[in-house]
Amino acid sequence: MTDITAASRILADAFTTHTLIDPLPADIAPKNFEEAYAIQDATLATVGIAQAGWKLAVATRAAQEKIGADGPLVGPLLDGRILGDGATLTTDDIHFPNIEAEIAVVMDSTPAPDATSSDILDHIRSMHLAIEIADRRYHEKQDPIQTLADLNSTSHFILGAEIDGWRDLGFIGGKVTTKSDGEILASNDDPDAWPEIFGGLEYLVGFLAKRGKSLKAGDVITTGACALPTITPHGKIEAIFEGLGTVTAEIKKL
């Protein structure tokens, strides 16, 4: 039987002490997504860092079908870890920097629990270019259920420039490239490989409603990787959205 408390204590300790761990022991590890969410919630409560928003992972239907999920996998964005364009981190801040070019939204108000994707548009304050720098607390990459329990690999987030006129732009599906020190990490020009941004937001609203939660003004939501997430050890990081702009950050080696 999964021991939510025991599993969350191990993960919270790894997060707080910035250490790496082996996979959770089989007798306390989550066996399904709901158990993973329970561990995630307990881990966040134990860590004691305020939540500043939400992250969506596995944000395409093809990826969700592959792992047997009914929508994106949800995790927290943490207060103090949402940084501005050009921010600097060090290799002491993060173990395995997984670079993801993403589109983020900042909420202006709370959508109804049954809001559709078109309804949600009226509750969005702004949309932004962004980089998620995901991380894990495990020595080795784990399956989606174990990853979800580990705060869905949350770490740091770079909130870049606001997308001007986002309501009227057909920006979804443009070419996106990530780089580290000028070397290409990933590139995508296939619209079908982009996350379902507004469908993902609709899923998130319903997901939270089932748990007695809701989006609120000021929440930052990042909607999934627009190009293949790629680990880089350090360097100048760029997410280049063709025709829209570029977001940067730097990971300094110590």
C-alpha positions, 0 to 999 in steps of 0.5 A, a space after each residue: 500500500 502506498 504510504 503518502 506521508 513516507 513518500 512525500 517526506 523523502 521527496 521533500 527532504 531531497 528538495 529542501 537539501 538539494 540532494 539526489 535520491 534513488 527511486 521511491 521504495 516499491 512499498 511506498 511508491 505511487 501506483 497510479 496518477 492519483 496517488 502521485 498527485 496525493 504525494 505531490 500535494 503532501 510534498 509541497 505542503 512539507 516543503 512549505 514554499 508558496 505556490 505561484 502558479 501551475 505547470 502542464 506537462 505531457 501537453 499533447 494528446 499523442 503524448 497523453 495517450 502514450 502514458 494513459 493520461 486523460 489530460 496534461 500532467 499538472 504540477 506547481 510553479 513555486 514562489 521565488 522561482 519565477 524569474 525574469 528574462 535574462 535571469 542567472 542560475 548556477 549549477 548549485 541551483 539545479 541538478 539536470 537543467 531540462 530546457 523547455 520553450 513554452 507559452 505561459 499565461 498570467 491570469 486576471 480573474 477566476 474562470 468558472 469551474 465548467 469554463 470552456 477554452 473560449 470562456 477562459 480567454 476573458 480571464 487571461 491578463 497576458 500571454 508570454 514567451 517563456 522557458 521552463 527549466 525543469 529538474 528532478 530529485 532522482 539520480 535517474 529519470 523515472 516513469 511519468 507516475 514517479 515524476 509526477 510525485 516529484 512535484 512534476 519536475 518543477 524547478 525554475 521558470 523564466 517569464 519572458 516578454 508579453 506577446 503583443 496582440 495575442 488574441 489576434 495572432 495565429 502564433 501557435 505552431 510557429 518554428 521554435 528553437 532552443 539553444 545552449 551556448 549557441 548550439 541547438 538543443 531542439 527545434 520544432 516547426 510541426 504545429 501538431 507537436 505544439 501543446 494544446 494551449 487553450 485545451 490544456 487550460 480548460 483541462 486545468 480548470 476542471 482538474 482544480 475544480 474537482 479538488 476544490 481549487 481554482 485559478 486566481 488573478 496573478 497565477 502563472 500557468 505554463 502550458 507545455 513544451 513547444 520543442 523537445 525538452 533537452 537537458 544541458 549542463 550549463 551555459 547561455 540558454 535561449 528559446 527562440 520563437 520565430 516571428 515573436 521573440 527570444 527568451 534567455 537565461 544563463 546557468 553558470 558552472 560553479 
